[in-house]
Amino acid sequence: MTNPNPVLEFGADGTMTYCNDAGRRLAAALGADSAAAIVPPDARAIILECLATGESRMNLQNTTQRSTISWSFIPVVGRKVVHCYGSDITERLNLEAQLRHSVKMEAVGQLAAGVAHDFNNILTIIQGHAELLIHTPDLATKSENSLRQISTAAERASLLISQLLMFSRKQVMQQRIVNFNDVVQHISPMLHGLVGEHVVFEFNAAPNLPCLSIDVGMIEQVLVNLVINARDAMRTGGRLVLTTSLQTLEPVSSVLNPEARPGRFLSLSVADTGCGMDLNTLSHMFEPFFTTKEPGKGTGLGLATVYGIIKQHQGWVVVDSQLDKGSTFTIFLPIVEKTSETAHETPKNRTVKAQSAMSLGDETILVVEDEPALRELVVNILELCGYRIYQARTGVEAVKVWDKHKEEIDLLLTDMVMPEGMSGRQLAERLQGEDPSLKVIYTSGYSPGMAGKDIALLEGFNFLAKPYPPSRLAHVVRDCLDGKREPKAQP
């Protein structure tokens, strides 16, 4: 039976006296003249040591041209030779590294999500009180300027938190069925502007691609972040090429890359001719706050955001990079195999500007929030708008309030995650079971993905992401009470 792995024999002077076919094939594949050239460079010293001591040397690794071979040297003292057995462990090492990376990223993501949730509560309180004070009558100009600085700083902090949530895959998604080429084509002029005239920009779109169900805003953020990353790698100019294609992956793909899976996927590659990355940078590039830029030149959240968004879309990212030759980031996204819906046109402007005036009303609202300072702020804002308020710390407390005042309550404003075993969704289902006409607004410091996909949680209607200014809260409440709805997001 032929051994599929290299088998070599060395004499007492370190000269190779035998090599099987597998050894010769491996040497040729690695561009070596003979198998003796791919064993560890100190092989002669190892052979002399084995013969002198009679002890074997096992699992000695030698890396050649991105392949890692494990060698074991076993002395046959009576014949004064050493048998050498090799095994290509490149794939195993890659899989182990990817598994460690996946576990590490998951742990960092959980940490980021927890920190982001708490910070969003704090930022909502800071931003809310600052906005309320700004509208105080006869406020001194100096005080107003300071309050606006506080409010602006809170907004900037919320953007960083939003990126952390994207990394940890706990950001709200508003998926719609779209033609991906249209999405890229729409944003291409802005991307071209980002890289500047010193970089040649190309977009190669494969025709007749299947549709995707994506959050367009999030995917545009991915494109922007990848292009900025490429631009920063080409300080003196170069070439940036975006290419879409349809890929059919076989089961072997998931063996070579644990994040991949068989099936049909749309891929987008972003290839630059920049400085490239070394192995150390490649092993850390998706981690939050990791950056090779100078202090103050970047937050280290750009690629972390890309990683999180693509994972949240059930896709993955493959990176190929070599120093001084450039990098190629390829994202894979699942396609919509069958749909009766046509792709939505990409809106030319999805920015919704918050109105400055507070929306007023006289209905009765049940506010459920376990953070005391935040609950007090929300109650104060809504009372200033003219609403009657009942409040509760948990879902269990809210049920007791409901039992006493159900005939009066028009709307439930509830946090998604609360103590004592009842979530915002469970609370809403219970109360709406008694009164189907009850309006509900969910609010949270991160995505309510754990609540299930059967709820249409929409940014701007019945889901209010923290942090939010008082005017935003007032308008969302008013719109919900008035029955104004946006088109439902696709599950």
HELIX and SHEET records of a PDB file:
HELIX    1   1 ASP A   21  ALA A   29  1                                   9    
HELIX    2   2 ALA A   35  ALA A   37  5                                   3    
HELIX    3   3 ALA A   43  THR A   53  1                                  11    
HELIX    4   4 VAL A   77  ARG A   79  5                                   3    
HELIX    5   5 THR A   90  ILE A  134  1                                  45    
HELIX    6   6 THR A  141  PHE A  167  1                                  27    
HELIX    7   7 PHE A  180  VAL A  195  1                                  16    
HELIX    8   8 VAL A  216  ASP A  232  1                                  17    
HELIX    9   9 VAL A  252  LEU A  256  1                                   5    
HELIX   10  10 LEU A  279  HIS A  284  1                                   6    
HELIX   11  11 GLY A  302  GLN A  312  1                                  11    
HELIX   12  12 PRO A  372  LEU A  384  1                                  13    
HELIX   13  13 GLY A  395  HIS A  405  1                                  11    
HELIX   14  14 GLY A  424  GLU A  434  1                                  11    
HELIX   15  15 GLY A  449  ALA A  451  5                                   3    
HELIX   16  16 PRO A  470  LEU A  481  1                                  12    
SHEET    1   A 5 MET A  16  CYS A  19  0                                        
SHEET    2   A 5 VAL A   7  PHE A  10 -1                                        
SHEET    3   A 5 VAL A  81  ASP A  88 -1                                        
SHEET    4   A 5 SER A  67  VAL A  76 -1                                        
SHEET    5   A 5 ARG A  57  THR A  64 -1                                        
SHEET    1   B 2 ARG A 176  VAL A 178  0                                        
SHEET    2   B 2 LEU A 212  ILE A 214 -1                                        
SHEET    1   C 5 VAL A 199  ASN A 204  0                                        
SHEET    2   C 5 GLY A 238  LEU A 249  1                                        
SHEET    3   C 5 GLY A 263  ASP A 272 -1                                        
SHEET    4   C 5 GLY A 326  PRO A 334 -1                                        
SHEET    5   C 5 TRP A 316  GLN A 322 -1                                        
SHEET    1   D 5 ARG A 388  ALA A 392  0                                        
SHEET    2   D 5 THR A 364  VAL A 368  1                                        
SHEET    3   D 5 LEU A 411  ASP A 415  1                                        
SHEET    4   D 5 LYS A 439  SER A 444  1                                        
SHEET    5   D 5 PHE A 463  ALA A 465  1                                        
END                                                                             
